[in-house]
Amino acid sequence: MGTRYTVKYIGSKLNETRGQVQKKIDHLLVDINQEMSTYIPDSEISQLNKNQSVDWIKLSPRLFTVLATAKLVSDLSNGAFDVTIGPLVNLWGFGPDGEREVPNKAEIDRTKQLVGFGHLQMDIDSQSIKKIHPDIYIDLSAIAKGYGVDLIGQLLIQLEIRNYMVDIGGEVKTKGLKNGEPWQIGIEKPDPIARTIHKILEISDMNVATSGGYRNFFESGGEKFSHTIDPQTGYPVEHRLVSVTVFDPESCMAADALATTLMVLGPESGMEFVQKNDVAAYFIYGVQKSSGAKLREAVSPKLKFFYPDTFVETRSEIVYN
């Protein structure tokens, strides 16, 4: 998945050694990559993207599950989340193909015609999809890591490991306790260079996913271009939202997709979305004051409900020492 993973757990009732557990996790991640990575030429998703057929194509159960969830989030967000954004991702140089440079408007407009979940049909009974256009290119980078976290969690439960924390590239699932205490996770300070912790949280039985535009970007002509691209405009987002963290008690895949959704929507539309759909989210966004640019935080009502002692104010200024 192009990133590192960490798994911490407390014992296995099946007496599996740590080496045996890690071997099973590694094998699972290899399988997931082979299904969903666009950076592997012979992966299932890469073969699907290369396939010019407009007939029904049967998918593996896991790939179909991810696409079905992606469609639900796309419908919920009116297209703000869209895994068919792959052609635009590649055009801007953030995918496996292409150079990081600013394309011209004609290229963007032409590429936008390939983007939209309406270009895909899905059949639940046969677990198949049909491309309306042969050049549809699917990019699962905004949802596959979360799904990988969920699958590792399922594996650990099968091994009768009831207390664990899984982290794949910042997408986290916790279950149970660590030595009788909640697991601790950190929300990063939005710094493009240093990796420092902004806030430490104690959580159990929760999935957490963060999306931000402060590290993966390129500069051209004095402007910064984020890797988060709005599928409806074809351009990288330009709003004030710096990062957003989503908390979901059921699914890290859902948290992963929703975090990207909110990064596309921005702070105002994003807050409207989480209030309407009862999503637990933590926003860090920029404001301009007479003393210079400042960061503020905003907390959704659902997140305050989950953690009333940690998140007290709905909106407040962030002060770093």
C-alpha positions as CSV (number, residue, x, y, z in Angstrom):
1,M,0.0,0.0,0.0
2,G,3.0,2.2,-0.3
3,T,3.3,2.9,3.4
4,R,4.3,1.3,6.7
5,Y,2.1,-0.6,9.1
6,T,2.2,-1.3,12.8
7,V,0.2,-3.9,14.8
8,K,0.3,-4.0,18.6
9,Y,-1.6,-6.6,20.5
10,I,-1.9,-8.3,23.9
11,G,-1.7,-12.1,23.6
12,S,-3.4,-14.7,21.5
13,K,-5.6,-17.4,23.1
14,L,-4.5,-19.7,20.2
15,N,-0.9,-19.4,21.4
16,E,0.2,-18.1,18.0
17,T,3.8,-16.8,18.2
18,R,4.4,-13.2,17.2
19,G,6.3,-14.5,14.1
20,Q,3.3,-16.6,13.1
21,V,0.9,-13.7,13.5
22,Q,3.1,-11.3,11.5
23,K,3.5,-13.9,8.7
24,K,-0.3,-14.1,8.4
25,I,-0.6,-10.3,8.4
26,D,2.1,-9.9,5.8
27,H,0.4,-12.6,3.6
28,L,-2.9,-10.8,3.9
29,L,-1.5,-7.4,3.0
30,V,0.2,-8.9,-0.1
31,D,-3.1,-10.3,-1.2
32,I,-4.8,-6.9,-0.6
33,N,-2.1,-5.1,-2.6
34,Q,-2.5,-7.6,-5.4
35,E,-6.1,-6.7,-5.6
36,M,-6.2,-3.0,-5.1
37,S,-2.8,-1.3,-5.8
38,T,-2.5,0.7,-9.0
39,Y,1.3,0.6,-8.5
40,I,1.3,-3.1,-9.2
41,P,0.9,-3.7,-13.0
42,D,-0.7,-7.1,-12.7
43,S,-2.9,-6.3,-9.7
44,E,-6.7,-6.9,-10.1
45,I,-7.4,-3.2,-10.1
46,S,-4.6,-2.5,-12.7
47,Q,-6.0,-5.2,-15.0
48,L,-9.5,-3.7,-14.6
49,N,-8.2,-0.3,-15.5
50,K,-6.5,-1.6,-18.6
51,N,-9.5,-3.6,-19.6
52,Q,-11.2,-1.8,-22.5
53,S,-14.3,-4.0,-22.3
54,V,-17.7,-2.4,-21.7
55,D,-19.3,-5.8,-20.8
56,W,-19.8,-7.0,-17.2
57,I,-16.6,-7.9,-15.4
58,K,-16.7,-10.1,-12.3
59,L,-14.6,-8.9,-9.4
60,S,-13.1,-10.6,-6.4
61,P,-15.4,-10.3,-3.3
62,R,-13.0,-7.9,-1.5
63,L,-12.6,-5.5,-4.5
64,F,-16.4,-5.5,-5.0
65,T,-16.9,-4.7,-1.3
66,V,-14.6,-1.7,-1.5
67,L,-16.2,-0.4,-4.7
68,A,-19.7,-0.8,-3.1
69,T,-18.7,1.2,-0.1
70,A,-17.1,3.8,-2.3
71,K,-20.4,4.2,-4.2
72,L,-22.3,4.6,-1.0
73,V,-20.0,7.4,0.1
74,S,-20.0,9.0,-3.3
75,D,-23.8,9.0,-3.3
76,L,-23.9,10.4,0.2
77,S,-21.5,13.2,-0.7
78,N,-23.0,14.1,-4.1
79,G,-19.8,13.0,-5.8
80,A,-17.3,14.7,-3.5
81,F,-15.8,11.2,-3.0
82,D,-15.2,9.4,-6.3
83,V,-12.8,6.6,-6.9
84,T,-13.1,7.1,-10.7
85,I,-10.9,10.2,-10.1
86,G,-7.9,8.2,-11.3
87,P,-7.5,10.0,-14.6
88,L,-7.3,13.3,-12.9
89,V,-4.9,12.0,-10.2
90,N,-2.6,10.8,-13.0
91,L,-3.0,14.0,-15.0
92,W,-1.8,16.1,-12.0
93,G,1.1,13.6,-11.4
94,F,-0.1,12.2,-8.1
95,G,-0.7,8.6,-9.4
96,P,1.7,5.9,-10.7
97,D,1.7,7.7,-14.1
98,G,2.6,11.2,-15.1
99,E,4.8,14.1,-13.9
100,R,3.8,16.6,-11.3
101,E,3.0,19.6,-13.3
102,V,0.0,21.9,-13.9
103,P,-2.1,20.7,-16.8
104,N,-3.9,23.2,-19.1
105,K,-7.6,23.7,-18.8
106,A,-8.3,21.8,-22.0
107,E,-6.6,18.7,-20.6
108,I,-8.5,19.0,-17.4
109,D,-11.9,19.4,-19.1
110,R,-11.2,16.5,-21.4
111,T,-10.1,14.3,-18.5
112,K,-13.1,15.2,-16.4
113,Q,-15.3,13.5,-18.9
114,L,-13.8,10.2,-17.7
115,V,-14.6,10.9,-14.0
116,G,-17.9,10.1,-12.3
117,F,-19.5,7.1,-10.6
118,G,-22.2,7.3,-13.2
119,H,-19.7,5.8,-15.6
120,L,-19.8,2.5,-13.6
121,Q,-22.7,0.1,-13.2
122,M,-22.6,-2.5,-10.4
123,D,-24.5,-5.7,-10.0
124,I,-24.6,-7.0,-6.4
125,D,-25.9,-10.5,-7.2
126,S,-23.0,-11.3,-9.5
127,Q,-20.5,-9.0,-7.8
128,S,-19.7,-7.5,-11.2
129,I,-19.2,-4.0,-12.7
130,K,-19.6,-2.6,-16.1
131,K,-17.7,0.4,-17.5
132,I,-19.8,2.8,-19.5
133,H,-16.6,4.2,-21.0
134,P,-13.6,1.9,-21.7
135,D,-11.0,4.4,-20.3
136,I,-12.5,4.6,-16.8
137,Y,-9.6,4.4,-14.3
138,I,-10.3,3.5,-10.7
139,D,-8.0,4.8,-7.9
140,L,-8.6,3.2,-4.4
141,S,-5.9,5.1,-2.5
142,A,-8.6,7.0,-0.5
143,I,-10.3,3.9,0.8
144,A,-8.1,0.8,0.5
145,K,-5.8,1.4,3.5
146,G,-8.8,1.7,5.7
147,Y,-10.2,-1.6,4.3
148,G,-6.8,-3.2,4.9
149,V,-7.0,-2.1,8.6
150,D,-10.4,-3.7,8.9
151,L,-9.2,-7.0,7.4
152,I,-6.3,-7.2,9.7
153,G,-8.7,-6.5,12.6
154,Q,-10.8,-9.4,11.4
155,L,-7.8,-11.7,11.2
156,L,-6.7,-10.8,14.7
157,I,-10.2,-11.6,16.0
158,Q,-10.0,-15.0,14.2
159,L,-6.7,-15.6,16.1
160,E,-8.6,-14.8,19.3
161,I,-6.7,-11.6,19.8
162,R,-9.1,-9.3,21.5
163,N,-6.9,-6.3,22.5
164,Y,-5.0,-4.7,19.6
165,M,-4.2,-1.6,17.6
166,V,-3.6,-1.6,13.9
167,D,-2.1,1.3,12.0
168,I,-1.6,1.5,8.2
169,G,-0.2,4.8,7.2
170,G,-2.2,6.7,9.8
171,E,-5.5,4.8,9.4
172,V,-6.1,3.2,12.8
173,K,-8.3,0.6,14.4
174,T,-8.3,-0.1,18.2
175,K,-10.0,-2.9,20.0
176,G,-10.2,-3.5,23.7
177,L,-7.5,-2.2,26.0
178,K,-3.7,-2.1,26.4
179,N,-2.9,-3.4,29.9
180,G,-6.2,-2.3,31.2
181,E,-6.0,1.2,29.8
182,P,-7.3,2.7,26.5
183,W,-5.0,2.8,23.5
184,Q,-3.3,6.1,22.8
185,I,-3.1,7.6,19.3
186,G,-1.8,10.9,18.1
187,I,-3.2,13.5,15.7
188,E,-0.3,15.1,13.9
189,K,0.5,18.8,13.9
190,P,-0.1,19.9,10.3
191,D,3.6,20.5,9.5
192,P,4.9,19.7,6.0
193,I,8.4,18.9,7.3
194,A,8.4,17.7,10.9
195,R,6.2,14.9,12.3
196,T,5.1,16.1,15.7
197,I,2.0,15.3,17.7
198,H,-0.7,17.9,18.1
199,K,-3.1,16.0,20.2
200,I,-3.0,12.7,22.0
201,L,-6.2,10.7,22.4
202,E,-7.2,7.7,24.5
203,I,-9.5,5.5,22.5
204,S,-10.9,1.9,22.5
205,D,-13.1,0.1,20.0
206,M,-12.7,2.9,17.4
207,N,-11.5,3.5,13.9
208,V,-9.6,6.7,13.1
209,A,-8.6,8.1,9.7
210,T,-6.9,11.4,8.9
211,S,-6.6,13.2,5.6
212,G,-4.6,16.3,4.9
213,G,-3.0,18.3,2.2
214,Y,-0.1,19.7,4.1
215,R,2.5,17.1,3.1
216,N,1.7,15.6,-0.3
217,F,1.7,18.5,-2.8
218,F,3.9,20.2,-5.3
219,E,4.7,23.8,-6.0
220,S,4.6,25.6,-9.4
221,G,4.7,29.3,-10.1
222,G,4.7,30.2,-6.4
223,E,1.5,28.2,-5.8
224,K,1.0,24.9,-3.9
225,F,-1.1,22.2,-5.4
226,S,-2.6,19.6,-3.1
227,H,-2.9,15.9,-3.9
228,T,-6.6,16.1,-2.9
229,I,-8.4,16.8,-6.2
230,D,-12.0,17.9,-6.4
231,P,-13.6,15.5,-8.9
232,Q,-16.2,18.0,-9.9
233,T,-13.8,20.9,-10.8
234,G,-10.8,18.7,-11.8
235,Y,-8.5,20.9,-9.8
236,P,-6.7,20.4,-6.4
237,V,-8.7,21.8,-3.5
238,E,-7.9,25.4,-2.5
239,H,-9.9,25.9,0.7
240,R,-8.7,26.6,4.2
241,L,-9.0,23.0,5.6
242,V,-5.6,21.7,6.5
243,S,-6.5,18.3,7.9
244,V,-9.5,16.3,9.1
245,T,-9.7,13.3,11.3
246,V,-12.8,11.0,11.2
247,F,-13.8,8.6,14.0
248,D,-16.1,5.6,13.2
249,P,-16.9,2.8,15.7
250,E,-17.6,0.3,13.0
251,S,-15.4,0.6,9.9
252,C,-11.9,2.1,9.2
253,M,-12.8,1.8,5.5
254,A,-15.7,4.2,6.0
255,A,-13.6,6.5,8.1
256,D,-10.9,6.6,5.4
257,A,-13.3,7.5,2.7
258,L,-15.1,10.1,4.8
259,A,-11.9,11.8,5.7
260,T,-11.1,12.3,2.0
261,T,-14.7,13.4,1.4
262,L,-14.3,16.1,4.0
263,M,-11.0,17.3,2.6
264,V,-12.7,17.8,-0.7
265,L,-15.7,19.6,0.8
266,G,-13.6,22.0,2.9
267,P,-14.4,23.4,6.4
268,E,-17.8,24.9,5.9
269,S,-19.4,22.4,3.6
270,G,-17.6,19.6,5.5
271,M,-19.1,20.7,8.9
272,E,-22.6,20.8,7.3
273,F,-22.0,17.3,6.0
274,V,-20.9,15.8,9.3
275,Q,-23.8,17.5,11.1
276,K,-26.3,16.2,8.6
277,N,-24.9,12.7,8.5
278,D,-23.9,12.3,12.1
279,V,-20.2,11.9,11.4
280,A,-17.6,12.2,14.2
281,A,-14.9,14.5,12.8
282,Y,-12.1,16.8,14.0
283,F,-11.1,19.7,11.6
284,I,-7.9,21.8,11.6
285,Y,-8.3,24.8,9.3
286,G,-6.5,28.1,8.6
287,V,-7.8,31.6,9.4
288,Q,-6.2,35.0,8.4
289,K,-5.9,37.5,11.3
290,S,-4.2,40.8,11.6
291,S,-1.3,39.1,13.4
292,G,-0.9,36.6,10.6
293,A,-2.2,33.2,9.6
294,K,-3.6,31.1,12.5
295,L,-4.9,27.6,12.9
296,R,-8.3,26.8,14.4
297,E,-10.0,23.5,15.3
298,A,-13.6,22.5,14.9
299,V,-15.3,19.5,16.4
300,S,-18.5,17.9,15.1
301,P,-21.3,17.2,17.6
302,K,-20.9,13.5,17.2
303,L,-17.2,13.6,18.2
304,K,-18.1,15.7,21.3
305,F,-20.6,13.0,22.1
306,F,-18.0,10.3,21.8
307,Y,-15.3,12.2,23.8
308,P,-17.0,14.9,25.9
309,D,-14.0,15.3,28.2
310,T,-11.4,15.6,25.4
311,F,-13.3,17.9,23.0
312,V,-15.1,20.6,25.0
313,E,-15.2,23.6,22.6
314,T,-16.9,23.4,19.2
315,R,-14.4,25.8,17.7
316,S,-11.2,27.2,19.2
317,E,-7.8,28.6,18.2
318,I,-4.8,26.3,18.2
319,V,-1.7,27.6,20.1
320,Y,1.6,25.9,19.8
321,N,4.4,26.5,22.2
